[in-house]
Structure formats: C-alpha cells, structure tokens
Amino acid sequence: MNDKRQKLCSALDALKKHTTVVADTGDIKAIAQYLPQDATTNPSLLLAAAKMPEYDSIINEAIQYGKSQASDVNAQVTAAMDKLFVSFGIEILKTVPGRVSTEVDARLSFDVEGSVAKGKKFISLYEAAGVSRDRVLIKLSSTWEGVLAAKQLEAEGIHCNMTLLFSFAQAVACAEAGVTLISPFVGRIYDWYVKNTGQKDYALLEDPGVKSVTKIYNHYKRHGYNTVVMGASFRNTNQIKALCGCDLLTISPKLLEQLQSDDTDVPKQLSTDNAALTNGPKISLSEAEFRYQHNQDAMAVEKLAEGIRKFAEDAVKLENMLKERMSA
C-alpha cells in the first residue's frame, strides 16, 4: 500500500512539502488546476491573458471604469490599466487561498514617489473591492529607487515583492529595507550565462541561477532577516528541484504540469540549518555602495535593464490594446 501511495505522489506534491508553490501566470483557469498557495502577475503575463476571449468581461469592466474616471483619453487608459491589474488580482484571489502580486509599471522603476503612489492606488482599489491589503503584494523593480519606495510602502502596512532581482547587492538592499519578499530570477540568470559562455548544461546545484538564489537564501537565514525568498523565472524543472526548501517558488503552468506528471522524489536542498553553517558577514549598503556593487555584476546590470525595458514594452502594448477597444 505504501509503495502505491509513493507512486501517486508527484514531484509537485513532494515540492509542496518543503516549499510554498506559487503560480506564475495571469491565466485564472491554469491557476485553479494546480492548487498553488499564491499567484504572481506582471505586465507580460497580463498582456497574454488579456488576449484570451474568456477574460473579455474583465477588460470591458476596466474600460468602463477608465471612461468613468476621466475625460482625457490618456488618463482614461491609465485608470483602466490600474483597474485591469487589480481586477485580474481579485479574480485570482477567488482561486488561491493566499496572496496575489500586482506589479507597478516598470516605467516608474526610477521614480520613488510615482512608485509609492501607484502601490497605494492598487491597494485602494483592492480595499474598495473588499480585499484586505494582507492578501496583496505590490511588485516593484529592485532598483535603488524601487527599494526606497518599498521601504515607504512597508512602513504603511503595504507588503512588497521585489522583482527583477539578479545581484547580491539588490538582495542585501531589499533585506535591509525590510521588504516582505524578493523574487530572484533564476532562468534569466541562466539565460545570460548560456549566451555569454556557451555552456547550456549544468549539474543540479551548479546552475548559475540556482547558485545565486542559494547564496541569497543562506545569507537571509544566517542573519535572521524576515524577508522571504521566492525563486522565479525557471527554464526547466531541475532548477526548481535544486531550490526545494526555498521559502516560495513561483512556477509557470507549463512547468507545474511537468512537475505534476513527474513521479521522482524531490529532496530538500535549502534549509535554515544548512544556512547556519555558511559563512559571510551581515552587510548594509549605502546608495553609492549599492550602485557600485550592482554595477560590478555585468549579468545583473544587463538583465535588470532588459527586464525593465521588456515589462515597459508590454505595458505599452496593453495600454494600446485598451485604447483601441475604448475607441471601437
């Protein structure tokens, strides 16, 4: 009987024993299929979801809201975008028991006041719909300005998820600011090393993205930070398995499906006990130190800049889609 039960346990089930699994998608149907605790969205994911006919009612509701908020077309689009992001979040929260992450416009990545205002706007829309701020994470780019914005929001009880995180300097700044959660991007780190070194295959624990997240996790746990680590942006299930034990992992529906149909065991790799055995001093960084140390990591500089551009590009595409539908 035990053998049979063992076979029925998927790699996804095994992972969930040690790590909180989060769905990385705006597709509500896909979220319902894999029973994650939380869900994360971003402009690129919401752009993809907005093109699906089953979400037309959410788009139309956002457009009507935008039109009711202003007479100027650009102001209408901005209001509709805010409503769209929050409406997807509200629908997602009907499916997940935990939290949803809603992302601040990447074009505000270097604007502290603009980021704070947008985060507060999202929270006000959620709360107007009866959703507690405790169920929402505001996603911000892990720039110096993003970290300052997160510090302000956290002081007002608004929890933040720091995204586009590639360097150890970014991770240190986020922890020192007392943010709720960080999302280091495993797959995009891997992409950079493949492109720049030509090496595509790595041993399970030698993947550069895995090594980066492991270092950050160990540093946080060793020094008692409350900020939790959520590995993100995976290219294959091995990267996920190598981080079993991480606080959270946010995973695309495609990889969730692969884990669900995989019956191999997933041993725990990360733990607070192992972290306690690692070396490394507790550090804090001034703005100048942050900028210099981040600048010394060519991968992180390139991937942060690229990530901001890509999210901004998809936000513009989403705005244009709304603008076209408003004038139709």
C-alpha positions as MATLAB code, in Angstrom:
seq = 'MNDKRQKLCSALDALKKHTTVVADTGDIKAIAQYLPQDATTNPSLLLAAAKMPEYDSIINEAIQYGKSQASDVNAQVTAAMDKLFVSFGIEILKTVPGRVSTEVDARLSFDVEGSVAKGKKFISLYEAAGVSRDRVLIKLSSTWEGVLAAKQLEAEGIHCNMTLLFSFAQAVACAEAGVTLISPFVGRIYDWYVKNTGQKDYALLEDPGVKSVTKIYNHYKRHGYNTVVMGASFRNTNQIKALCGCDLLTISPKLLEQLQSDDTDVPKQLSTDNAALTNGPKISLSEAEFRYQHNQDAMAVEKLAEGIRKFAEDAVKLENMLKERMSA';
ca = [
       0.000    0.000    0.000;
       2.828    2.373    0.902;
       4.570    1.725   -2.429;
       1.384    2.541   -4.302;
       0.916    5.719   -2.333;
       4.521    6.689   -3.066;
       3.979    6.315   -6.806;
       0.919    8.532   -6.692;
       2.977   11.343   -5.124;
       4.155   13.663   -7.888;
       7.266   15.831   -7.860;
       4.893   18.771   -7.373;
       3.418   17.150   -4.252;
       6.934   16.427   -2.955;
       7.992   20.032   -3.587;
       4.937   21.375   -1.729;
       6.082   19.553    1.436;
       9.081   21.875    1.743;
       8.255   24.976   -0.313;
       5.222   27.194   -0.851;
       4.303   26.809   -4.535;
       3.076   29.908   -6.371;
       1.567   30.061   -9.880;
       3.329   32.493  -12.217;
       0.503   33.380  -14.602;
      -2.468   35.647  -15.236;
      -4.494   32.714  -16.582;
      -7.039   32.013  -13.845;
      -8.025   28.610  -15.271;
      -4.407   27.438  -15.137;
      -4.111   28.608  -11.520;
      -7.161   26.575  -10.491;
      -5.629   23.436  -11.999;
      -2.508   23.266   -9.806;
      -3.785   24.476   -6.400;
      -0.938   26.904   -5.579;
      -0.910   28.943   -2.368;
      -0.300   32.290   -4.111;
      -0.083   33.718   -7.618;
       2.150   36.303   -9.280;
       1.373   38.508  -12.276;
       3.315   41.002  -14.357;
       2.515   43.138  -17.425;
       3.752   40.442  -19.818;
       1.580   37.739  -18.229;
      -1.466   40.010  -18.109;
      -0.941   41.016  -21.743;
      -1.061   37.318  -22.675;
      -4.177   36.734  -20.535;
      -5.902   39.854  -21.883;
      -5.753   38.365  -25.389;
      -7.806   35.339  -24.256;
     -11.529   35.722  -25.071;
     -12.579   34.253  -21.711;
     -11.283   37.385  -19.980;
     -13.185   39.880  -22.139;
     -15.518   40.783  -19.274;
     -12.547   41.871  -17.121;
     -11.223   44.024  -19.983;
     -14.626   45.587  -20.609;
     -15.125   46.359  -16.932;
     -11.706   48.060  -16.816;
     -12.545   50.134  -19.905;
     -15.842   51.292  -18.424;
     -14.081   52.201  -15.193;
     -11.438   54.172  -17.095;
     -14.053   56.130  -19.005;
     -15.856   56.977  -15.770;
     -12.706   58.371  -14.148;
     -11.584   60.985  -16.685;
     -12.402   62.760  -19.936;
      -8.831   62.743  -21.265;
      -8.052   59.557  -23.210;
      -4.606   59.035  -21.690;
      -5.973   59.452  -18.166;
      -8.773   57.009  -19.042;
      -6.208   54.443  -20.196;
      -4.132   54.850  -17.021;
      -7.224   54.353  -14.856;
      -8.301   51.359  -16.955;
      -4.838   49.797  -16.609;
      -4.939   50.161  -12.818;
      -8.403   48.615  -12.731;
      -7.365   45.805  -15.089;
      -4.375   44.800  -12.962;
      -6.468   44.808   -9.795;
      -9.456   43.036  -11.400;
      -7.221   40.168  -12.528;
      -5.827   40.071   -8.995;
      -9.305   39.928   -7.463;
     -10.313   37.043   -9.747;
      -7.083   35.200   -8.923;
      -7.744   35.616   -5.192;
     -11.029   33.738   -5.637;
      -8.873   30.737   -6.627;
      -5.796   30.931   -4.374;
      -6.016   30.918   -0.565;
      -3.004   33.197   -0.145;
      -1.771   36.321   -1.887;
      -1.540   37.814   -5.351;
       1.317   40.012   -6.588;
       0.382   43.052   -8.676;
       3.161   44.888  -10.461;
       3.841   48.620  -10.562;
       4.507   49.998  -14.060;
       8.170   49.367  -14.952;
       8.362   52.916  -16.326;
       8.289   54.026  -12.673;
      11.376   51.947  -11.797;
      13.459   55.067  -11.071;
      10.641   57.151   -9.574;
      10.206   56.730   -5.804;
       7.140   58.972   -5.427;
       5.464   57.576   -8.553;
       6.003   54.003   -7.381;
       4.633   54.728   -3.909;
       1.578   56.456   -5.388;
       0.889   53.573   -7.767;
       1.260   50.999   -4.994;
      -1.198   52.936   -2.834;
      -3.608   53.246   -5.770;
      -3.609   49.479   -6.282;
      -4.254   48.898   -2.585;
      -7.112   51.430   -2.529;
      -8.755   49.639   -5.479;
      -8.345   46.252   -3.788;
      -9.725   47.539   -0.495;
     -12.670   49.213   -2.264;
     -13.486   45.743   -3.621;
     -13.325   44.242   -0.118;
      -9.870   42.687   -0.448;
      -7.550   43.107    2.545;
      -4.092   44.542    1.850;
      -2.655   41.482    3.604;
      -3.624   39.417    0.542;
      -1.746   41.657   -1.902;
       1.944   42.078   -2.654;
       2.955   45.179   -4.614;
       5.667   44.249   -7.101;
       8.452   46.750   -7.658;
      11.665   46.627   -9.690;
      14.732   46.047   -7.485;
      16.355   49.371   -8.362;
      17.632   51.647   -5.596;
      14.504   53.781   -6.095;
      12.302   50.678   -6.024;
      13.822   49.656   -2.698;
      13.202   53.143   -1.230;
       9.586   53.017   -2.465;
       9.127   49.567   -0.911;
      10.512   50.799    2.414;
       7.907   53.578    2.454;
       5.068   51.242    1.498;
       6.070   48.616    4.066;
       6.051   51.324    6.770;
       2.382   51.891    5.890;
       1.482   48.203    6.079;
       1.629   47.598    2.319;
       3.633   44.457    1.583;
       6.060   44.380   -1.333;
       7.519   41.802   -3.711;
      10.827   42.976   -5.198;
      11.162   41.702   -8.738;
      13.851   41.757  -11.443;
      16.423   40.808   -8.820;
      19.713   39.494  -10.200;
      22.559   40.672   -7.958;
      23.574   40.033   -4.373;
      23.669   43.820   -3.857;
      19.985   44.035   -4.776;
      19.174   41.233   -2.320;
      21.102   42.922    0.509;
      19.376   46.280   -0.084;
      15.924   44.647   -0.064;
      16.566   42.791    3.189;
      17.997   45.858    4.912;
      14.894   47.811    3.836;
      12.671   45.197    5.485;
      10.647   44.261    2.410;
       8.289   41.299    2.665;
       9.551   39.210   -0.250;
      12.086   39.119   -3.085;
      11.875   37.362   -6.454;
      15.350   36.474   -7.762;
      15.144   35.422  -11.435;
      16.776   32.014  -11.820;
      16.057   31.436  -15.508;
      17.114   34.852  -16.734;
      20.443   34.489  -14.911;
      20.851   31.097  -16.596;
      19.983   32.685  -19.990;
      22.760   35.246  -19.603;
      25.373   32.607  -18.809;
      24.271   30.414  -21.721;
      24.550   33.384  -24.072;
      27.873   34.627  -22.714;
      29.675   31.344  -22.003;
      28.039   28.894  -24.417;
      27.529   26.381  -21.603;
      23.965   25.046  -21.532;
      24.190   22.057  -19.210;
      24.933   22.337  -15.518;
      24.964   19.882  -12.630;
      21.832   20.284  -10.482;
      23.364   22.617   -7.903;
      25.855   24.314  -10.265;
      23.304   26.196  -12.383;
      24.285   29.894  -12.019;
      20.702   30.957  -11.266;
      20.367   28.246   -8.625;
      23.696   29.258   -7.050;
      22.592   32.913   -6.892;
      19.318   32.134   -5.113;
      21.020   29.654   -2.770;
      23.570   32.304   -1.738;
      20.815   34.852   -1.076;
      18.665   32.362    0.852;
      21.601   31.309    3.032;
      22.554   34.942    3.732;
      18.995   35.842    4.750;
      18.527   32.839    7.017;
      22.002   33.045    8.569;
      21.470   36.662    9.565;
      17.833   36.397   10.615;
      16.170   38.642    8.045;
      12.373   38.421    7.890;
      12.353   38.980    4.118;
      11.432   35.732    2.373;
      12.879   34.405   -0.873;
      10.713   33.375   -3.820;
      12.722   31.916   -6.697;
      11.214   32.918  -10.063;
      11.669   32.646  -13.834;
      12.537   28.986  -14.333;
      13.639   27.358  -17.592;
      13.356   23.712  -16.510;
      12.195   21.590  -13.584;
      15.760   20.800  -12.475;
      16.201   24.449  -11.482;
      13.048   24.143   -9.373;
      14.112   20.861   -7.762;
      17.533   22.335   -6.925;
      15.791   25.008   -4.837;
      13.426   22.718   -2.933;
      13.208   24.149    0.563;
      13.286   27.772   -0.605;
      10.541   29.797    1.124;
       8.485   30.063   -2.063;
       8.916   29.261   -5.763;
       6.746   30.858   -8.450;
       6.313   28.499  -11.388;
       4.710   28.759  -14.834;
       1.759   26.463  -15.705;
       3.934   24.600  -18.245;
       6.489   23.627  -15.577;
       3.788   22.956  -12.979;
       2.331   20.447  -15.429;
       5.727   18.780  -15.893;
       6.186   18.520  -12.117;
       2.704   17.092  -11.720;
       3.397   14.317  -14.239;
       6.854   13.587  -12.756;
       6.922   10.913  -10.044;
      10.560   11.275   -8.964;
      11.323   12.300   -5.393;
      12.381   15.896   -4.708;
      14.773   16.073   -1.733;
      15.088   19.257    0.274;
      18.142   21.284   -0.763;
      17.770   24.551    1.162;
      17.213   24.835    4.917;
      17.836   27.222    7.779;
      20.074   24.572    9.367;
      22.313   24.417    6.293;
      22.277   28.220    6.038;
      23.583   28.479    9.605;
      26.699   26.556    8.543;
      27.605   29.034    5.784;
      29.987   31.981    6.065;
      29.552   35.627    5.238;
      29.155   38.813    7.290;
      25.939   40.781    7.663;
      26.269   43.874    5.494;
      24.365   47.037    4.679;
      24.925   49.209    1.645;
      24.792   52.955    1.100;
      23.355   54.132   -2.203;
      26.868   54.574   -3.611;
      27.939   51.101   -2.436;
      24.765   49.541   -3.833;
      25.211   51.157   -7.230;
      28.883   50.222   -7.446;
      28.481   46.607   -6.306;
      25.497   46.067   -8.592;
      27.465   47.663  -11.429;
      30.292   45.154  -10.912;
      27.923   42.316  -11.872;
      27.633   42.566  -15.659;
      24.890   39.926  -15.800;
      22.738   41.754  -13.238;
      23.188   45.157  -14.901;
      22.192   43.806  -18.315;
      19.270   41.674  -17.109;
      17.781   44.381  -14.863;
      17.885   46.931  -17.706;
      16.481   44.423  -20.193;
      13.737   43.343  -17.776;
      12.585   46.910  -17.166;
      12.503   47.586  -20.917;
      10.536   44.399  -21.630;
       7.929   44.948  -18.904;
       7.573   48.589  -20.007;
       7.153   47.489  -23.630;
       4.396   45.046  -22.693;
       2.684   47.679  -20.536;
       2.591   49.974  -23.590;
       1.135   47.141  -25.706;
      -1.545   46.593  -23.066;
      -2.318   50.323  -22.979;
      -2.605   50.383  -26.768;
      -4.965   47.399  -26.682;
      -7.184   49.216  -24.171;
      -7.001   52.451  -26.178;
      -8.128   50.648  -29.344;
     -11.019   48.968  -27.558;
     -12.048   52.237  -25.933;
     -12.367   53.936  -29.317;
     -14.035   50.956  -31.045;
];
